[in-house]
Amino acid sequence: MSNKTHRRFDPWRTAPVQEMSRKVILQTHCFNIDHVAFDSLAGKPFERDFIHVKHGDTVGVLAITNDGRIPLVEQYRLSTHRWTLEIPGGHGTSHTDRPMDIARRKLEEEAGFKAGKIQQFSRIMDMPGYSTQYTSLFYATDLTPTQISDFGPETPRPGLRLVTPEEAHQLVVNGTILDAKSLVALLSLHDGLLDHHDSPDSDN
């Protein structure tokens, strides 16, 4: 065992750079791209481009049906030109959208279930090297079937799979599921990190 003493990790310690200027070079419906100039304490000034998300956190919803199955959504992703298998999720359309409200809506639209009980269990940074995006993860139970909505032109016929937790974990292990929010959620479930959310005293 090492006798070294390590400094406690502090994410808010003094930054090694100073932002000098920022310019919006592209605007879209859900994010901007900013061109930012920095001055570095360690060397020369430098510039970077960042994705600046407009409407707060995206969400992912790990849901468990009353018979113990997990809804996974088949979607076609334009940026990678491939189909993915994901937990329901997405982003808001306004800065006033609350993550929990988005989570409820996405579960209904993409998986066709209303949640009687839903709780946030984690919040992750998706791409901290070049994006401000966070994803809030929710655990939903006490589900009632409802109508799946249209996904849009990129996925005209979305598919829904209902799998057991064991099957979902195998899809992670064999590399079928690559979506980051889904990996974090399903591995959290497999490792027992969500067990306390099943208690009768859990809040909605």
C-alpha positions as CSV (number, residue, x, y, z in Angstrom):
1,M,0.0,0.0,0.0
2,S,1.3,3.5,-0.9
3,N,2.2,5.9,1.9
4,K,1.7,8.9,-0.4
5,T,-0.7,11.6,0.7
6,H,-2.9,12.9,-2.2
7,R,-4.6,16.3,-2.3
8,R,-8.4,16.1,-2.0
9,F,-10.0,16.6,-5.4
10,D,-11.6,20.0,-5.7
11,P,-13.5,20.7,-8.9
12,W,-13.8,24.4,-8.1
13,R,-10.2,25.3,-7.4
14,T,-8.7,28.3,-9.2
15,A,-8.8,28.0,-13.0
16,P,-5.4,27.8,-14.9
17,V,-6.9,30.0,-17.7
18,Q,-8.8,33.2,-18.1
19,E,-11.5,33.8,-20.7
20,M,-10.7,36.9,-22.7
21,S,-13.5,37.0,-25.3
22,R,-16.4,35.0,-26.6
23,K,-18.3,35.2,-29.9
24,V,-21.3,33.2,-31.1
25,I,-20.4,31.8,-34.5
26,L,-23.5,29.5,-35.0
27,Q,-27.0,29.4,-33.5
28,T,-29.4,26.5,-33.7
29,H,-32.7,25.6,-32.0
30,C,-31.1,23.9,-29.0
31,F,-27.4,25.0,-28.9
32,N,-24.9,27.7,-30.0
33,I,-21.3,27.3,-31.0
34,D,-19.1,29.8,-29.3
35,H,-15.6,30.8,-30.3
36,V,-13.6,31.6,-27.1
37,A,-10.2,33.1,-26.6
38,F,-8.2,32.3,-23.5
39,D,-5.1,33.5,-21.7
40,S,-3.1,30.7,-20.1
41,L,-1.0,31.0,-17.0
42,A,1.2,28.2,-18.4
43,G,2.0,29.6,-21.8
44,K,0.6,31.4,-24.9
45,P,-3.0,32.6,-25.5
46,F,-5.2,30.0,-27.3
47,E,-8.6,29.7,-28.9
48,R,-11.3,27.0,-28.8
49,D,-14.8,26.3,-30.1
50,F,-17.5,25.1,-27.7
51,I,-21.1,23.8,-28.0
52,H,-23.2,25.9,-25.6
53,V,-26.5,24.2,-24.8
54,K,-29.5,26.6,-24.6
55,H,-32.3,24.8,-22.7
56,G,-30.6,23.2,-19.7
57,D,-30.1,19.5,-19.1
58,T,-31.0,16.8,-21.5
59,V,-32.6,13.8,-19.8
60,G,-32.5,10.0,-19.8
61,V,-35.2,7.8,-18.2
62,L,-34.6,4.3,-16.9
63,A,-38.0,2.9,-16.5
64,I,-39.2,-0.5,-15.1
65,T,-42.6,-1.8,-16.1
66,N,-44.9,-3.5,-13.6
67,D,-43.7,-6.9,-14.9
68,G,-40.0,-6.0,-14.5
69,R,-39.0,-5.0,-18.0
70,I,-37.0,-2.0,-19.3
71,P,-38.2,0.0,-22.3
72,L,-35.4,0.5,-24.8
73,V,-35.9,2.7,-27.9
74,E,-34.6,2.0,-31.4
75,Q,-33.6,5.3,-33.0
76,Y,-31.7,6.3,-36.1
77,R,-29.0,8.8,-35.3
78,L,-28.1,11.1,-38.2
79,S,-24.7,12.2,-36.8
80,T,-23.3,8.7,-36.8
81,H,-25.5,7.2,-39.5
82,R,-26.5,4.2,-37.4
83,W,-29.3,2.8,-35.3
84,T,-29.0,3.0,-31.6
85,L,-30.7,1.3,-28.7
86,E,-31.3,3.7,-25.9
87,I,-33.4,4.5,-22.8
88,P,-35.9,7.2,-23.6
89,G,-34.5,10.7,-23.4
90,G,-34.1,14.1,-25.0
91,H,-33.9,17.8,-24.4
92,G,-36.3,20.6,-23.6
93,T,-37.5,23.3,-26.0
94,S,-37.4,26.2,-23.6
95,H,-35.2,27.4,-20.8
96,T,-38.2,27.1,-18.5
97,D,-38.6,23.4,-19.1
98,R,-37.8,21.4,-15.9
99,P,-35.7,18.2,-16.3
100,M,-38.4,16.1,-14.5
101,D,-41.1,17.4,-16.8
102,I,-39.0,16.6,-19.9
103,A,-38.3,13.1,-18.5
104,R,-42.1,12.4,-18.1
105,R,-42.8,13.7,-21.6
106,K,-40.0,11.7,-23.2
107,L,-41.1,8.5,-21.5
108,E,-44.6,9.0,-22.9
109,E,-43.5,10.1,-26.4
110,E,-40.8,7.5,-27.0
111,A,-41.8,4.5,-24.9
112,G,-45.5,4.9,-24.5
113,F,-45.6,4.9,-20.7
114,K,-46.8,7.3,-18.0
115,A,-44.8,7.2,-14.7
116,G,-46.6,7.0,-11.4
117,K,-43.3,7.5,-9.6
118,I,-40.2,9.2,-11.0
119,Q,-37.0,10.3,-9.3
120,Q,-33.7,11.8,-10.5
121,F,-30.7,9.5,-9.5
122,S,-27.7,11.0,-11.3
123,R,-26.4,13.9,-13.4
124,I,-23.5,13.4,-15.8
125,M,-21.4,15.6,-18.1
126,D,-21.7,14.3,-21.6
127,M,-18.8,15.9,-23.5
128,P,-16.9,18.2,-21.0
129,G,-14.0,18.7,-23.5
130,Y,-16.1,20.8,-25.9
131,S,-19.7,21.1,-24.6
132,T,-21.7,22.5,-21.7
133,Q,-24.2,19.7,-21.9
134,Y,-25.3,17.8,-18.8
135,T,-27.8,14.9,-18.7
136,S,-30.1,14.3,-15.7
137,L,-30.9,10.6,-15.3
138,F,-34.3,9.5,-13.9
139,Y,-35.7,6.3,-12.5
140,A,-39.4,5.7,-13.3
141,T,-41.7,3.0,-11.9
142,D,-45.5,2.4,-11.5
143,L,-45.9,2.7,-15.3
144,T,-49.2,3.0,-17.2
145,P,-49.3,2.3,-21.0
146,T,-50.1,5.3,-23.2
147,Q,-49.6,6.2,-26.9
148,I,-46.1,6.5,-28.5
149,S,-45.7,9.8,-30.4
150,D,-44.0,10.4,-33.8
151,F,-40.2,10.8,-33.5
152,G,-39.7,12.9,-36.6
153,P,-38.5,12.3,-40.1
154,E,-35.2,10.7,-39.1
155,T,-37.0,7.7,-37.4
156,P,-40.4,7.3,-39.2
157,R,-41.0,3.9,-37.6
158,P,-39.4,3.8,-34.2
159,G,-39.1,0.5,-32.5
160,L,-39.6,-0.3,-28.8
161,R,-38.0,-3.3,-27.0
162,L,-39.0,-4.4,-23.5
163,V,-36.1,-6.4,-22.0
164,T,-35.3,-7.7,-18.5
165,P,-32.5,-6.1,-16.5
166,E,-30.4,-9.2,-17.2
167,E,-30.9,-8.9,-20.9
168,A,-30.2,-5.1,-20.8
169,H,-26.9,-5.7,-19.0
170,Q,-25.9,-8.3,-21.6
171,L,-26.6,-5.7,-24.3
172,V,-24.2,-3.4,-22.5
173,V,-21.6,-6.1,-22.1
174,N,-21.6,-7.2,-25.7
175,G,-21.4,-3.7,-27.1
176,T,-24.9,-3.5,-28.5
177,I,-25.8,-0.4,-26.4
178,L,-23.2,2.4,-26.8
179,D,-25.3,5.4,-25.8
180,A,-23.6,7.0,-22.8
181,K,-26.7,7.9,-20.8
182,S,-28.0,4.4,-21.3
183,L,-24.7,2.8,-20.2
184,V,-24.6,4.8,-17.0
185,A,-28.2,4.1,-16.1
186,L,-28.1,0.4,-16.9
187,L,-24.8,-0.2,-15.1
188,S,-26.2,1.8,-12.1
189,L,-29.2,-0.6,-12.0
190,H,-27.0,-3.7,-12.4
191,D,-24.7,-2.6,-9.6
192,G,-27.6,-2.1,-7.2
193,L,-27.2,1.7,-7.0
194,L,-30.9,2.2,-7.5
195,D,-32.2,-0.2,-4.9
196,H,-33.1,2.5,-2.4
197,H,-35.4,4.1,-5.0
198,D,-37.7,1.1,-4.9
199,S,-38.7,1.8,-1.2
200,P,-42.3,2.7,-0.4
201,D,-41.1,6.0,1.0
202,S,-39.6,7.3,-2.3
203,D,-40.8,10.7,-3.3
204,N,-42.4,11.4,-6.7
